[in-house]
Amino acid sequence: MRNNIIVKSFRALFTADRVLFVISYGLTFMQGVTRVLPIITIQLLFDALADIGKPGGQGKGMLCLLLFTGSRIIKHLISLATNYTYEKYDLVAGRGMKKNVNEKVVHAPAICFENTEFLEKVNKADRGTDSIRRFIDVWMMVLLLYVPEVATVLVYLYKANPWLLLVLLPIILPSAVVIRLQEKEFARQEENCANLSRKLGIYHRLLFDVRSIMETQVAGYKELLKKKSFACIAEKAEWEYRYDRTGNRLENIEKLTILAGRILIFGILVICTQKGMVSIGVFAALLSSLDELFAIVEEILSAATQGVSESLEKIRNYFGMIEDQSHVRQGDRELERIDDIVFQNVGFQYPGSNQPAIRNMTLKIKRGEHIAVVGENGSGKSTFVKLLCGLYPCTTGTVQINGEDISGYSDRTVYDKFTAVFQQFGKYAMTVKENIILGFPENTVRYQKLLRETGFGVTGTKTNAVLSREYGGVDLSGGQWQKIAICRARYKDGEVYLLDEPTSAIDPKEEKKLYDLFDDMTRGKTSIIVTHRMSAARLASGILVLRKGEVCGYGTHEELLKTCEEYRRLWNSQAQMYA
């Protein structure tokens, strides 16, 4: 499994930018070669100094000194170039990994965002994007940067005394055990911290986001949110403390092992030098390079225990998200037009819920019909709309368009046919025009006409301002934002209009004008409007009455007053408003 992760990570990093990959790690290899030069030149220098009194010794000594100095300069220059390229490639590769996660999230069905397990998977995958570069970098540094230097030191050790190589084994072997133990411990920590991190993000948005902070302050539940936030931080810190405590114990064992090996090797080298088995130059080269060797060993072990073991679990989460095909919509047929939409024994249940939101719904909507959907809060009205346009898949039964299952069509071709105003619509930190047009071709005449039709009452200055106080712009009332959402839907102008409480924040006087606008903009099209205003429902050609997720009535206003008790109750509860 680990080998598979290495191959996948290597491939992902290479494909992010092939040219920068080759340059970055090519320079890393050159840096590894230049790290060997000071070891060789220091031996030559000390041997030359030992022979300084002999004929030609001074010239040889000066030459070796120049070689030693030059090797240090070259090593430093290559190191600078490597670090610059590394930082640049790190940004490019990180951007590529983030893009992969974002693309997966963008194409995930909307129902996934009602699933806690999916949200945690996204959170873990996002953290894994930074780990791929770190993980591969450790391996590439070992192969390209450290191997040339370590190989040179091992050759020197072997020449000094072959038994010195055996002393290195007790230093290296414990690292394999440590990595495995750290990996298991981090996997447990990652599992427990993912949900806590997501909760903490939600609490922070409620406490510090400009759109939430006013309600938080006035309503007086700031202290409650702070308490919950601190509880999450404390629990997360506890898991991190447990992990760090275990890791520190294991690292202490490693460091003691390294120290013992270091003392033993130094003692053997002193004895070999005293007996004339190695020259003073070899002794000096080994002594200086052993410091480097043990620093490399400590760096590799530190990266392995603190980096690789953590990265492995995060990278598994990343590839688990990227390779997951369970949320991919399989339909690929093109939808030319919508003639009818049929619900056939449709049932729907939200992830993690024990109760269905929609039960055994059978219904047919023909092209050109105008349907109003009414019912109490929680009756399934908004869920019905999301099933209708394919945002949510049925748990049971089928939703059919033109006699074909909606899942057989590509999601993009289905969404293109619908125009929607949902209860929770986007409020983007852009200008009014940008909020309305979004990704569609700009038509200034049409845009200005929509502003006039909806009675959007802002001055020209405000129209050009960013709609967010966070960025030095302006904020709008709830009713004005709702008018922007209506303009946005009108600008797209699909075949089927879905209006979910489109005037809930608009005063009654303006509401009448907007319903006249709805009537005009949906003429010749199919429309479904979800509303609590029974007077608005009366204007529809058909009224769908929902109660606890079930259809308890369908017909005109007059028909339902005679046949549907639930509709009569809803109508009578507001009747005094229309008297």
C-alpha positions as CSV (number, residue, x, y, z in Angstrom):
1,M,0.0,0.0,0.0
2,R,2.8,2.4,0.9
3,N,4.6,1.7,-2.4
4,N,1.4,2.5,-4.2
5,I,1.1,5.8,-2.3
6,I,4.7,6.7,-3.3
7,V,4.0,6.0,-7.0
8,K,0.7,8.0,-7.0
9,S,2.3,10.9,-5.2
10,F,5.3,10.9,-7.5
11,R,3.0,10.9,-10.6
12,A,0.8,13.7,-9.2
13,L,3.8,15.9,-8.4
14,F,5.4,15.2,-11.8
15,T,2.3,16.0,-13.8
16,A,1.8,19.3,-11.9
17,D,4.7,20.9,-13.9
18,R,7.1,18.5,-15.6
19,V,9.7,21.2,-16.5
20,L,9.9,22.6,-13.0
21,F,10.0,19.1,-11.6
22,V,13.1,18.2,-13.6
23,I,14.8,21.5,-12.9
24,S,14.0,21.4,-9.2
25,Y,15.2,17.9,-8.5
26,G,18.0,18.2,-11.1
27,L,19.4,21.0,-9.0
28,T,18.8,18.9,-5.8
29,F,21.0,16.2,-7.3
30,M,23.7,18.7,-8.2
31,Q,23.5,20.0,-4.6
32,G,24.0,16.4,-3.4
33,V,27.2,16.1,-5.6
34,T,28.6,19.4,-4.4
35,R,28.1,18.3,-0.7
36,V,30.7,15.5,-1.4
37,L,33.4,17.9,-2.6
38,P,34.2,19.5,0.8
39,I,34.7,16.0,2.3
40,I,37.2,15.1,-0.4
41,T,39.0,18.5,-0.4
42,I,39.3,18.5,3.4
43,Q,41.1,15.2,3.3
44,L,43.5,16.6,0.6
45,L,44.0,19.8,2.7
46,F,44.9,18.0,5.9
47,D,47.2,15.5,4.2
48,A,48.9,18.5,2.4
49,L,49.2,20.3,5.8
50,A,50.8,17.2,7.2
51,D,53.4,17.3,4.4
52,I,53.8,21.1,4.6
53,G,57.5,20.8,5.5
54,K,58.4,18.6,2.5
55,P,59.6,20.0,-0.8
56,G,56.6,21.5,-2.7
57,G,54.4,21.1,0.3
58,Q,53.5,24.8,0.5
59,G,52.3,25.0,-3.1
60,K,50.3,21.8,-2.6
61,G,48.8,23.1,0.6
62,M,47.8,26.4,-1.1
63,L,46.2,24.5,-4.0
64,C,44.3,22.2,-1.6
65,L,43.1,25.3,0.3
66,L,41.8,26.9,-2.9
67,L,40.1,23.7,-3.8
68,F,38.5,23.5,-0.4
69,T,37.3,27.1,-0.5
70,G,36.0,26.8,-4.1
71,S,34.0,23.6,-3.2
72,R,32.4,25.5,-0.4
73,I,31.4,28.4,-2.7
74,I,30.1,26.1,-5.4
75,K,28.1,24.2,-2.7
76,H,26.6,27.5,-1.5
77,L,25.6,28.8,-4.9
78,I,24.0,25.5,-5.9
79,S,22.1,25.5,-2.6
80,L,20.7,29.0,-3.3
81,A,19.5,28.0,-6.8
82,T,17.9,24.8,-5.4
83,N,16.1,26.7,-2.7
84,Y,14.7,29.3,-5.1
85,T,13.5,26.6,-7.5
86,Y,12.1,24.6,-4.7
87,E,9.9,27.5,-3.4
88,K,8.6,28.3,-6.8
89,Y,7.7,24.7,-7.6
90,D,6.1,24.3,-4.2
91,L,3.6,27.0,-5.1
92,V,2.9,25.5,-8.5
93,A,2.5,21.9,-7.2
94,G,0.3,23.0,-4.3
95,R,-2.0,24.9,-6.6
96,G,-2.3,21.8,-8.8
97,M,-3.3,19.6,-5.8
98,K,-5.8,22.1,-4.5
99,K,-7.3,22.4,-8.0
100,N,-7.8,18.6,-8.0
101,V,-9.8,18.7,-4.8
102,N,-11.8,21.7,-5.8
103,E,-12.7,20.1,-9.1
104,K,-13.9,17.0,-7.3
105,V,-16.0,19.1,-4.9
106,V,-17.5,21.2,-7.8
107,H,-18.7,18.0,-9.6
108,A,-20.0,16.3,-6.5
109,P,-23.9,16.1,-6.3
110,A,-25.5,18.6,-4.0
111,I,-26.7,15.9,-1.7
112,C,-23.1,15.2,-0.7
113,F,-23.0,18.5,1.2
114,E,-25.8,17.2,3.4
115,N,-23.5,14.3,4.4
116,T,-21.1,14.8,7.3
117,E,-18.9,11.9,6.1
118,F,-18.4,13.6,2.8
119,L,-17.6,17.0,4.4
120,E,-15.0,15.4,6.6
121,K,-13.5,13.6,3.6
122,V,-13.1,17.0,1.8
123,N,-11.5,18.5,4.9
124,K,-9.0,15.7,5.2
125,A,-8.2,15.7,1.4
126,D,-7.6,19.4,1.5
127,R,-5.0,19.0,4.3
128,G,-3.5,16.1,2.2
129,T,-2.7,18.5,-0.7
130,D,0.2,20.1,1.2
131,S,1.6,16.7,2.3
132,I,2.2,15.2,-1.2
133,R,5.1,17.6,-1.9
134,R,6.5,17.2,1.6
135,F,6.3,13.4,1.3
136,I,7.9,13.1,-2.1
137,D,10.5,15.8,-1.1
138,V,11.7,13.6,1.7
139,W,12.2,10.7,-0.6
140,M,13.9,12.7,-3.3
141,M,16.2,14.4,-0.8
142,V,17.2,11.0,0.5
143,L,17.9,9.7,-3.0
144,L,19.4,12.8,-4.7
145,L,20.7,15.0,-1.9
146,Y,21.8,12.6,0.8
147,V,22.8,9.4,-1.0
148,P,25.9,10.8,-2.7
149,E,27.2,12.2,0.5
150,V,26.3,9.2,2.6
151,A,27.9,6.9,0.0
152,T,31.1,8.9,0.2
153,V,31.2,8.7,4.0
154,L,30.6,5.0,3.9
155,V,33.5,4.5,1.5
156,Y,35.8,6.4,3.9
157,L,34.5,4.4,6.9
158,Y,35.0,1.1,5.1
159,K,38.6,2.1,4.2
160,A,39.3,3.1,7.8
161,N,37.7,-0.1,9.3
162,P,35.0,-2.3,7.7
163,W,33.6,-3.0,11.1
164,L,32.5,0.7,11.4
165,L,29.7,0.0,8.9
166,L,28.1,-2.5,11.4
167,V,28.0,0.3,14.0
168,L,25.6,2.2,11.8
169,L,23.0,-0.6,11.9
170,P,21.8,0.0,15.5
171,I,21.3,3.7,14.5
172,I,19.2,3.1,11.4
173,L,17.1,0.1,12.4
174,P,15.0,1.8,15.2
175,S,13.8,4.4,12.7
176,A,11.7,1.8,10.8
177,V,9.9,0.9,14.1
178,V,9.4,4.5,15.0
179,I,7.9,5.4,11.6
180,R,5.4,2.6,11.8
181,L,4.3,3.5,15.4
182,Q,4.1,7.2,14.5
183,E,2.0,6.4,11.4
184,K,-0.6,4.4,13.4
185,E,-0.8,7.1,16.1
186,F,-1.3,9.9,13.6
187,A,-4.0,8.0,11.7
188,R,-5.9,7.9,15.0
189,Q,-5.4,11.6,15.7
190,E,-6.3,12.6,12.1
191,E,-9.6,10.7,12.4
192,N,-10.6,12.4,15.6
193,C,-9.4,15.9,14.6
194,A,-11.1,16.1,11.2
195,N,-14.6,16.6,12.6
196,L,-13.3,19.0,15.3
197,S,-11.5,21.2,12.7
198,R,-14.7,21.5,10.7
199,K,-16.8,22.4,13.8
200,L,-14.1,24.9,14.8
201,G,-14.3,26.5,11.3
202,I,-18.1,26.9,11.7
203,Y,-17.8,28.5,15.1
204,H,-15.1,30.9,13.9
205,R,-17.3,32.0,10.9
206,L,-20.2,32.7,13.3
207,L,-18.0,34.6,15.7
208,F,-15.9,36.7,13.2
209,D,-17.7,36.8,9.8
210,V,-19.2,40.2,9.2
211,R,-22.6,38.8,8.1
212,S,-22.9,36.8,11.4
213,I,-21.2,38.9,14.0
214,M,-24.1,41.4,14.3
215,E,-26.7,38.7,15.1
216,T,-24.2,37.0,17.4
217,Q,-23.6,40.2,19.4
218,V,-27.3,41.4,19.6
219,A,-28.8,37.9,20.2
220,G,-26.3,37.4,23.1
221,Y,-25.0,34.0,22.2
222,K,-21.5,35.1,21.6
223,E,-20.4,33.5,24.9
224,L,-22.0,30.2,24.0
225,L,-20.2,30.1,20.7
226,K,-16.9,31.0,22.4
227,K,-17.5,28.3,24.9
228,K,-18.1,25.7,22.2
229,S,-15.1,27.0,20.2
230,F,-12.8,26.7,23.2
231,A,-14.1,23.2,23.9
232,C,-13.2,22.2,20.4
233,I,-9.8,23.8,20.7
234,A,-9.2,22.0,24.0
235,E,-10.3,18.6,22.6
236,K,-8.2,19.0,19.5
237,A,-5.2,20.1,21.6
238,E,-5.6,17.0,23.8
239,W,-5.4,14.7,20.8
240,E,-2.4,16.6,19.4
241,Y,-0.7,16.5,22.9
242,R,-1.2,12.7,23.1
243,Y,0.4,12.4,19.6
244,D,3.3,14.7,20.4
245,R,3.9,12.9,23.8
246,T,4.2,9.5,22.1
247,G,6.3,10.9,19.3
248,N,8.7,12.6,21.8
249,R,9.3,9.4,23.7
250,L,10.1,7.5,20.5
251,E,12.4,10.3,19.3
252,N,14.3,10.3,22.6
253,I,15.0,6.6,22.1
254,E,16.3,7.3,18.6
255,K,18.6,10.2,19.8
256,L,20.1,8.1,22.6
257,T,20.8,5.3,20.0
258,I,22.5,7.8,17.7
259,L,24.6,9.3,20.5
260,A,25.8,5.9,21.5
261,G,26.8,5.0,17.9
262,R,28.5,8.4,17.5
263,I,30.7,7.8,20.6
264,L,31.6,4.3,19.5
265,I,32.6,5.4,15.9
266,F,34.6,8.3,17.2
267,G,36.5,6.0,19.6
268,I,37.3,3.5,16.8
269,L,38.6,6.3,14.6
270,V,40.9,7.6,17.3
271,I,42.4,4.1,17.7
272,C,42.8,3.6,13.9
273,T,44.6,6.9,13.6
274,Q,46.9,6.2,16.5
275,K,47.9,2.9,15.0
276,G,48.5,4.5,11.6
277,M,45.7,2.6,9.9
278,V,44.3,5.9,8.5
279,S,46.0,9.2,7.7
280,I,45.3,12.5,9.5
281,G,43.5,13.7,6.4
282,V,41.1,10.8,6.4
283,F,40.6,11.2,10.1
284,A,39.8,14.9,9.6
285,A,37.5,14.2,6.6
286,L,35.6,11.5,8.6
287,L,35.4,13.6,11.7
288,S,33.8,16.5,9.8
289,S,31.7,14.3,7.6
290,L,30.4,12.2,10.6
291,D,28.8,15.4,12.0
292,E,27.2,15.8,8.6
293,L,26.3,12.2,8.5
294,F,24.6,12.1,11.9
295,A,22.9,15.4,11.1
296,I,21.5,13.8,7.9
297,V,20.4,10.7,9.8
298,E,18.6,13.0,12.4
299,E,17.1,15.0,9.6
300,I,15.8,11.9,7.8
301,L,14.4,10.4,11.1
302,S,12.8,13.7,12.1
303,A,11.2,14.1,8.6
304,A,10.1,10.5,8.7
305,T,8.6,10.6,12.2
306,Q,7.1,14.1,12.0
307,G,6.6,14.4,8.2
308,V,6.3,11.1,6.4
309,S,4.3,9.3,9.1
310,E,1.8,12.2,9.2
311,S,1.9,12.8,5.4
312,L,1.1,9.1,4.6
313,E,-2.3,9.3,6.3
314,K,-3.1,12.7,4.8
315,I,-2.1,11.6,1.4
316,R,-4.3,8.5,1.7
317,N,-7.2,10.8,2.5
318,Y,-6.3,12.9,-0.6
319,F,-6.2,10.0,-3.0
320,G,-9.2,8.5,-1.4
321,M,-11.2,11.6,-2.2
322,I,-9.8,12.1,-5.7
323,E,-10.3,8.4,-6.8
324,D,-13.7,8.1,-5.2
325,Q,-16.2,7.5,-8.0
326,S,-19.3,6.8,-5.9
327,H,-20.4,10.5,-6.2
328,V,-19.9,10.8,-9.9
329,R,-23.0,11.2,-12.0
330,Q,-23.0,8.6,-14.7
331,G,-25.6,10.2,-17.1
332,D,-24.2,11.6,-20.4
333,R,-27.3,12.2,-22.6
334,E,-28.1,15.7,-23.8
335,L,-31.4,17.2,-22.8
336,E,-32.8,19.3,-25.7
337,R,-36.1,20.5,-24.1
338,I,-38.4,19.6,-21.2
339,D,-41.9,18.5,-22.2
340,D,-42.9,17.0,-18.9
341,I,-41.5,16.0,-15.5
342,V,-42.9,12.9,-13.8
343,F,-42.4,11.8,-10.2
344,Q,-43.0,8.0,-9.9
345,N,-43.3,6.7,-6.3
346,V,-40.5,9.0,-5.3
347,G,-39.1,8.8,-1.8
348,F,-36.2,10.8,-0.3
349,Q,-34.3,10.6,3.0
350,Y,-31.4,13.0,4.0
351,P,-28.1,11.3,4.9
352,G,-28.0,10.6,8.7
353,S,-31.8,11.1,9.1
354,N,-34.2,8.4,10.3
355,Q,-37.2,9.9,8.7
356,P,-37.9,10.4,5.0
357,A,-38.4,14.0,3.8
358,I,-40.5,12.9,0.8
359,R,-42.8,9.8,0.8
360,N,-44.2,7.9,-2.2
361,M,-44.7,11.0,-4.3
362,T,-46.4,10.5,-7.7
363,L,-47.0,13.6,-9.9
364,K,-46.8,14.8,-13.5
365,I,-46.0,18.4,-14.5
366,K,-46.5,19.3,-18.1
367,R,-44.8,22.0,-20.2
368,G,-46.3,25.4,-19.7
369,E,-48.0,24.6,-16.3
370,H,-47.7,27.0,-13.4
371,I,-47.6,25.0,-10.1
372,A,-47.7,26.5,-6.6
373,V,-46.4,24.3,-3.8
374,V,-47.8,24.9,-0.3
375,G,-47.6,23.3,3.1
376,E,-46.3,23.8,6.6
377,N,-42.7,24.3,7.5
378,G,-40.9,20.9,7.2
379,S,-43.5,19.5,4.8
380,G,-40.9,18.9,2.1
381,K,-41.5,21.8,-0.2
382,S,-37.8,22.8,-0.7
383,T,-36.7,19.2,-0.9
384,F,-39.3,18.6,-3.7
385,V,-37.8,21.5,-5.7
386,K,-34.3,20.1,-5.4
387,L,-35.5,16.7,-6.5
388,L,-37.3,18.2,-9.4
389,C,-34.1,19.8,-10.9
390,G,-31.9,16.8,-10.2
391,L,-29.9,18.4,-7.4
392,Y,-30.8,15.5,-5.1
393,P,-31.1,11.9,-6.3
394,C,-34.2,9.9,-5.2
395,T,-33.8,7.4,-2.4
396,T,-36.7,5.4,-3.9
397,G,-38.7,5.7,-7.1
398,T,-37.6,7.8,-10.1
399,V,-37.9,11.4,-11.4
400,Q,-38.3,11.3,-15.2
401,I,-37.9,14.0,-17.8
402,N,-39.6,13.3,-21.2
403,G,-40.0,9.7,-20.1
404,E,-36.3,9.1,-19.2
405,D,-34.8,8.9,-15.8
406,I,-33.2,12.2,-14.9
407,S,-30.0,10.5,-13.8
408,G,-29.4,9.4,-17.4
409,Y,-28.9,13.0,-18.5
410,S,-25.6,14.9,-17.8
411,D,-26.0,17.2,-14.8
412,R,-24.9,20.3,-16.8
413,T,-27.5,19.8,-19.5
414,V,-30.2,19.4,-16.9
415,Y,-29.2,22.5,-14.9
416,D,-29.1,24.6,-18.0
417,K,-32.8,24.1,-18.5
418,F,-33.7,25.3,-15.0
419,T,-33.7,28.8,-13.5
420,A,-34.0,28.9,-9.8
421,V,-34.3,31.3,-6.9
422,F,-33.7,29.3,-3.7
423,Q,-34.2,30.4,-0.1
424,Q,-30.5,30.4,0.4
425,F,-29.0,32.2,-2.6
426,G,-25.4,33.5,-3.3
427,K,-24.5,36.9,-2.0
428,Y,-21.2,37.6,-3.7
429,A,-18.7,40.3,-2.8
430,M,-19.0,41.8,-6.3
431,T,-20.9,44.7,-7.9
432,V,-24.7,44.5,-8.5
433,K,-24.0,43.9,-12.2
434,E,-21.5,41.1,-11.5
435,N,-23.9,39.5,-9.0
436,I,-26.7,39.4,-11.7
437,I,-24.7,38.5,-14.8
438,L,-22.2,36.1,-13.2
439,G,-20.8,33.8,-15.9
440,F,-23.3,34.7,-18.7
441,P,-22.5,37.0,-21.7
442,E,-22.9,40.7,-20.7
443,N,-26.0,42.5,-22.1
444,T,-26.1,46.0,-20.5
445,V,-29.5,46.9,-22.0
446,R,-31.1,43.7,-20.6
447,Y,-29.4,44.2,-17.3
448,Q,-30.8,47.7,-16.9
449,K,-34.2,46.6,-17.9
450,L,-34.2,44.0,-15.2
451,L,-33.3,46.6,-12.6
452,R,-36.2,48.7,-13.7
453,E,-38.7,45.8,-13.7
454,T,-37.8,44.6,-10.2
455,G,-37.7,48.2,-8.9
456,F,-34.2,47.7,-7.6
457,G,-33.8,51.0,-5.7
458,V,-30.1,51.9,-5.5
459,T,-28.2,54.9,-6.9
460,G,-25.7,54.5,-9.7
461,T,-22.8,54.8,-7.2
462,K,-24.0,51.9,-5.2
463,T,-24.6,49.9,-8.4
464,N,-20.9,50.1,-9.1
465,A,-19.8,49.4,-5.5
466,V,-18.8,46.0,-4.1
467,L,-21.6,44.5,-2.1
468,S,-19.7,43.9,1.0
469,R,-18.5,46.1,3.8
470,E,-15.5,43.8,4.4
471,Y,-14.0,45.2,1.2
472,G,-14.9,48.8,1.6
473,G,-18.2,48.5,-0.3
474,V,-21.9,48.7,0.7
475,D,-24.4,46.2,2.2
476,L,-28.0,45.7,1.0
477,S,-31.2,44.9,2.8
478,G,-32.7,41.4,2.7
479,G,-35.3,42.6,0.2
480,Q,-32.7,44.1,-2.1
481,W,-30.7,41.0,-2.1
482,Q,-33.8,39.0,-3.0
483,K,-34.4,41.3,-5.9
484,I,-30.9,40.6,-7.1
485,A,-31.5,36.9,-6.9
486,I,-34.7,37.4,-9.0
487,C,-32.8,39.5,-11.6
488,R,-30.2,36.7,-11.7
489,A,-32.8,34.1,-12.4
490,R,-34.5,36.3,-15.0
491,Y,-31.2,37.0,-16.7
492,K,-30.5,33.3,-17.2
493,D,-34.1,32.7,-18.4
494,G,-34.3,28.8,-18.5
495,E,-37.2,26.7,-19.6
496,V,-38.4,25.8,-16.1
497,Y,-38.6,28.4,-13.3
498,L,-38.1,27.2,-9.7
499,L,-39.0,29.9,-7.2
500,D,-38.6,28.9,-3.5
501,E,-40.1,31.7,-1.3
502,P,-38.8,34.3,-3.7
503,T,-40.4,37.3,-1.9
504,S,-40.1,36.3,1.7
505,A,-38.0,39.4,2.6
506,I,-40.0,41.9,0.4
507,D,-42.8,44.1,1.6
508,P,-46.4,43.5,0.5
509,K,-46.5,46.5,-1.8
510,E,-43.4,45.5,-3.7
511,E,-44.4,41.8,-3.6
512,K,-47.5,42.5,-5.8
513,K,-45.3,44.1,-8.5
514,L,-42.9,41.1,-8.4
515,Y,-45.7,38.6,-8.8
516,D,-46.9,40.5,-11.8
517,L,-43.3,40.2,-13.1
518,F,-43.2,36.5,-12.4
519,D,-46.4,36.1,-14.4
520,D,-44.8,37.9,-17.3
521,M,-41.4,36.2,-17.2
522,T,-42.9,32.7,-16.9
523,R,-45.4,33.1,-19.7
524,G,-45.0,30.2,-22.1
525,K,-42.7,28.4,-19.7
526,T,-43.1,25.9,-16.9
527,S,-42.9,27.3,-13.3
528,I,-43.0,26.0,-9.8
529,I,-43.3,28.5,-7.0
530,V,-43.0,27.5,-3.3
531,T,-44.8,29.9,-1.1
532,H,-46.5,30.4,2.3
533,R,-48.7,33.2,0.9
534,M,-51.9,31.4,0.0
535,S,-53.1,34.4,-2.0
536,A,-50.1,33.9,-4.3
537,A,-50.8,30.2,-4.6
538,R,-54.4,31.0,-5.8
539,L,-53.0,32.5,-9.0
540,A,-51.3,29.3,-10.1
541,S,-52.9,26.9,-12.6
542,G,-52.4,24.0,-10.2
543,I,-51.6,23.8,-6.5
544,L,-49.6,21.0,-4.9
545,V,-50.3,20.5,-1.2
546,L,-47.7,18.7,0.9
547,R,-47.9,17.4,4.5
548,K,-45.0,15.6,6.2
549,G,-43.5,14.8,2.8
550,E,-46.6,13.4,1.2
551,V,-49.0,14.7,-1.4
552,C,-52.3,15.3,0.3
553,G,-53.9,17.4,-2.5
554,Y,-53.5,18.6,-6.1
555,G,-55.8,20.8,-8.1
556,T,-57.0,24.4,-8.5
557,H,-57.9,26.6,-5.6
558,E,-61.6,26.0,-5.9
559,E,-61.2,22.2,-6.2
560,L,-58.9,22.0,-3.2
561,L,-61.2,24.0,-1.0
562,K,-63.8,21.3,-1.6
563,T,-61.6,18.2,-1.5
564,C,-58.5,18.8,0.6
565,E,-58.8,19.4,4.4
566,E,-55.1,20.4,4.7
567,Y,-55.5,23.1,2.1
568,R,-58.7,24.5,3.7
569,R,-56.9,24.7,7.0
570,L,-53.9,26.6,5.4
571,W,-56.3,28.9,3.6
572,N,-58.5,29.6,6.6
573,S,-55.4,30.4,8.7
574,Q,-54.7,33.3,6.4
575,A,-58.2,34.1,5.3
576,Q,-58.6,37.2,7.5
577,M,-55.6,38.8,5.7
578,Y,-57.6,38.7,2.4
579,A,-60.9,40.0,3.8
